[in-house]
Amino acid sequence: MPGKVHVTTTINGESVEFLCEPRQTILEVLRDQLDLTGTKEGCSNGNCGACSILVNGEVIDSCLMMGVEAEGQEITTIEGVASADGLHPLQQKFLEHAALQCGICTPGFIVAAKALLDQESDPSEERIRLYLAGNLCRCTGYDKIVRAVQDAASEMAE
C-alpha cells in the first residue's frame, strides 16, 4: 500500500498542509484530520449534497473528491462562509426562515446557495431550485430553503 501523500492547499482562506492516504476523501481529511466538522457525511456516494464544499468556487461533493486532489486548490467549507463580523446573510436567513431542522443537510445547502449567489445576484425561484437540486433534505421541505435563499439574495443586493 502506498504511503501518505503531502498536500498543500488553501482552506477557508488559510494555507493548510496535511498528509493523507491516497484512498482518503477530502471529507475524511476535513472532518478527521483538520477538525472541520461542519461538513456533514450523508450518503457517501454523491447523492445527497450534505458534504458540499466549494473548490475554486465550484460546488463539489467532498465524499467523491480524494484528499490528494486538494493539492493547490482553493477550498471553502461551511466554516469559511461566515466572516469575523458575523453570519453570512444566507446563514442568517436560514435561521429566520426556519429553513433547517436536524441540520445534516444545512451546511451543504448553504455552501451550494453561496456558490449560486456568487454567480448570480438575483436568481429566479426556478434557478434556485435547479441549482440546489443536488442537495436533499428529509426534514424541512424545500420552500423554506428557497425563501431563505431569495431573502438573502435581496439583502445582499442592497
C-alpha positions as CSV (number, residue, x, y, z in Angstrom):
1,M,0.0,0.0,0.0
2,P,1.4,3.4,-0.9
3,G,2.4,5.8,1.8
4,K,0.8,9.0,2.8
5,V,0.9,12.0,0.4
6,H,1.8,15.5,1.4
7,V,-0.9,18.0,0.3
8,T,-0.7,21.8,0.4
9,T,-3.9,23.7,-0.2
10,T,-5.9,26.7,0.9
11,I,-9.0,26.0,3.1
12,N,-11.2,28.9,4.2
13,G,-8.6,31.4,3.2
14,E,-5.7,29.8,5.1
15,S,-2.8,27.8,3.8
16,V,-3.1,24.2,5.0
17,E,-0.8,21.2,4.8
18,F,-1.7,17.7,5.6
19,L,-0.8,14.1,5.0
20,C,-3.4,11.7,3.7
21,E,-3.6,8.2,2.2
22,P,-4.4,8.2,-1.5
23,R,-7.7,6.4,-0.7
24,Q,-8.9,9.1,1.8
25,T,-11.6,11.5,0.7
26,I,-11.3,15.2,1.3
27,L,-14.4,14.8,3.5
28,E,-12.5,12.4,5.8
29,V,-9.5,14.7,5.8
30,L,-11.6,17.8,6.7
31,R,-13.5,16.0,9.5
32,D,-11.0,13.6,10.9
33,Q,-7.7,15.4,10.5
34,L,-8.4,19.1,10.3
35,D,-11.3,19.1,12.8
36,L,-13.6,21.0,10.3
37,T,-16.7,19.0,11.2
38,G,-19.3,21.4,9.8
39,T,-19.2,19.5,6.5
40,K,-21.5,16.5,7.1
41,E,-21.4,13.0,5.8
42,G,-24.7,11.9,4.4
43,C,-24.8,9.2,1.7
44,S,-21.1,8.8,0.9
45,N,-21.9,8.3,-2.7
46,G,-22.6,11.9,-4.0
47,N,-26.4,11.8,-4.0
48,C,-27.4,13.9,-1.0
49,G,-25.2,17.1,-1.1
50,A,-24.7,17.2,2.7
51,C,-21.0,17.2,2.2
52,S,-20.9,20.0,-0.4
53,I,-17.8,22.2,-0.4
54,L,-16.6,24.8,-2.8
55,V,-13.4,24.0,-4.8
56,N,-12.3,27.0,-6.7
57,G,-15.8,28.4,-6.4
58,E,-17.5,25.2,-7.8
59,V,-19.8,23.0,-5.7
60,I,-18.2,19.6,-5.1
61,D,-19.4,16.6,-3.1
62,S,-16.5,16.1,-0.7
63,C,-17.3,12.4,-0.3
64,L,-16.3,12.0,-4.0
65,M,-13.1,14.0,-4.0
66,M,-9.9,12.5,-2.9
67,G,-7.8,14.4,-0.4
68,V,-4.8,14.3,-2.8
69,E,-6.9,16.2,-5.3
70,A,-6.9,19.2,-3.0
71,E,-3.3,20.0,-3.9
72,G,-3.1,23.6,-4.9
73,Q,-6.9,24.1,-4.7
74,E,-8.9,26.9,-3.0
75,I,-11.5,25.2,-0.8
76,T,-14.3,26.7,1.2
77,T,-16.3,24.8,3.8
78,I,-19.2,25.9,5.8
79,E,-16.8,27.1,8.4
80,G,-15.5,29.6,5.9
81,V,-18.9,31.1,4.9
82,A,-19.3,33.4,7.9
83,S,-17.0,36.3,8.4
84,A,-15.4,37.8,11.5
85,D,-18.2,40.3,11.6
86,G,-20.9,37.5,11.9
87,L,-23.0,35.1,10.0
88,H,-23.3,35.3,6.2
89,P,-26.7,36.5,5.1
90,L,-27.5,33.0,3.9
91,Q,-26.9,31.6,7.4
92,Q,-28.9,34.3,9.0
93,K,-31.8,33.9,6.6
94,F,-31.8,30.1,7.1
95,L,-32.3,30.8,10.8
96,E,-35.0,33.5,10.2
97,H,-37.0,31.3,7.8
98,A,-36.6,28.2,9.9
99,A,-35.1,26.5,6.8
100,L,-33.4,23.8,8.9
101,Q,-34.4,21.1,11.3
102,C,-32.0,18.3,12.0
103,G,-29.0,20.2,10.5
104,I,-27.4,17.4,8.5
105,C,-28.2,18.9,5.1
106,T,-27.9,22.6,6.1
107,P,-24.2,23.1,5.6
108,G,-24.4,21.7,2.1
109,F,-27.4,23.8,1.2
110,I,-25.7,27.0,2.4
111,V,-22.5,26.3,0.6
112,A,-24.3,25.5,-2.6
113,A,-26.5,28.5,-2.3
114,K,-23.5,30.7,-1.7
115,A,-22.0,29.4,-4.9
116,L,-25.1,30.3,-6.8
117,L,-25.3,33.8,-5.3
118,D,-21.6,34.4,-6.0
119,Q,-22.5,33.8,-9.7
120,E,-26.0,35.3,-9.8
121,S,-27.1,38.2,-7.6
122,D,-30.8,37.7,-8.3
123,P,-31.7,34.2,-9.3
124,S,-35.2,33.2,-10.0
125,E,-37.0,30.7,-7.9
126,E,-36.7,28.1,-10.7
127,R,-33.0,28.8,-10.9
128,I,-32.6,28.4,-7.1
129,R,-34.5,25.1,-7.2
130,L,-32.4,23.8,-10.1
131,Y,-29.1,24.8,-8.6
132,L,-30.0,23.2,-5.2
133,A,-31.4,20.0,-6.8
134,G,-28.2,18.1,-5.8
135,N,-29.0,18.7,-2.1
136,L,-31.5,16.6,-0.4
137,C,-33.5,17.4,2.8
138,R,-35.6,14.9,4.6
139,C,-37.0,17.3,7.3
140,T,-37.9,20.8,6.2
141,G,-39.3,20.7,2.8
142,Y,-37.7,22.9,0.2
143,D,-40.0,26.0,0.2
144,K,-38.4,27.4,3.4
145,I,-34.9,26.9,1.9
146,V,-35.8,28.6,-1.3
147,R,-37.4,31.5,0.5
148,A,-34.2,31.9,2.7
149,V,-32.0,32.0,-0.4
150,Q,-34.3,34.5,-2.1
151,D,-34.3,36.7,1.0
152,A,-30.5,36.5,1.3
153,A,-30.2,37.5,-2.3
154,S,-32.4,40.5,-1.8
155,E,-30.4,41.5,1.3
156,M,-27.1,41.1,-0.4
157,A,-28.2,43.2,-3.3
158,E,-29.0,46.2,-1.1
